[in-house]
Amino acid sequence: MPMDAGEIERLIRESIPDATVSIEDLRGDGDHYAAHVTSAQFAGKTRVQQHQMVYRALKGRMGGELHALALQTSTPA
């Protein structure tokens, strides 16, 4: 079953409370999303570590309910 964009955002904000999250459904099918996540918690972390934080927030749903996520992470300006 496809995952709702609101659920993706909720899971990320639950794990990374200060995050600003933007989700876009790339195909309109609920399986392919793009996400941009900005958080001060990413400061001093590599891009890989930042992405791992987001994937952990999704609690194992990547590859199952959520087929594809194009992810961009950043720290606040």
C-alpha positions as a printed Julia matrix, in Angstrom:
77×3 Matrix{Float64}:
  0.0    0.0     0.0
  1.4    3.44   -0.94
  2.49   5.86    1.73
  0.87   9.28    2.18
  3.08  12.4     2.01
  1.62  13.57    5.31
  2.75  10.35    6.98
  6.29  10.79    5.66
  6.4   14.32    7.03
  4.94  13.23   10.38
  7.53  10.48   10.84
 10.41  12.81   10.0
  9.17  15.56   12.34
  8.61  13.01   15.1
 12.26  11.97   14.94
 13.75  15.36   14.01
 11.47  17.87   15.79
 13.11  21.05   14.5
 12.96  19.88   10.87
 11.42  21.88    8.08
 10.05  19.26    5.7
  8.86  19.64    2.12
  7.43  16.56    0.35
  6.52  16.27   -3.34
  4.76  13.27   -4.92
  6.78  12.93   -8.12
  4.41  10.65  -10.05
  1.13  11.05   -8.23
  1.23   7.35   -7.32
  2.15   7.55   -3.63
  5.33   5.52   -4.27
  7.83   8.07   -5.61
  8.53  11.15   -3.52
 11.07  13.94   -3.29
 11.8   15.37    0.15
 13.81  18.34    1.32
 14.6   18.3     5.03
 16.31  21.18    6.83
 17.46  20.77   10.42
 20.04  22.23   12.79
 20.62  18.63   13.92
 22.41  18.02   10.6
 25.2   20.48   11.51
 28.63  18.82   11.53
 27.3   15.63    9.93
 28.18  14.32    6.5
 25.48  14.14    3.84
 25.38  10.35    4.31
 24.85  10.74    8.07
 22.09  13.29    7.45
 20.31  10.92    5.06
 20.69   8.05    7.51
 18.92  10.16   10.14
 15.98  10.67    7.8
 15.86   7.0     6.78
 15.87   5.97   10.45
 12.96   8.35   11.02
 10.98   6.42    8.39
 11.2    3.32   10.61
 11.92   0.69    7.97
  9.27   1.8     5.48
 11.82   2.52    2.73
 11.67  -0.22    0.11
  8.26  -1.35    1.33
  5.45   1.15    1.74
  7.75   3.84    0.36
  9.33   2.73   -2.89
 11.52   5.72   -3.77
 12.58   8.92   -2.01
 14.79  11.53   -3.68
 16.25  13.15   -0.57
 17.93  16.51   -0.08
 19.1   17.6     3.36
 20.53  20.86    4.62
 21.15  22.96    7.7
 19.37  26.28    8.24
 21.06  29.28    6.62
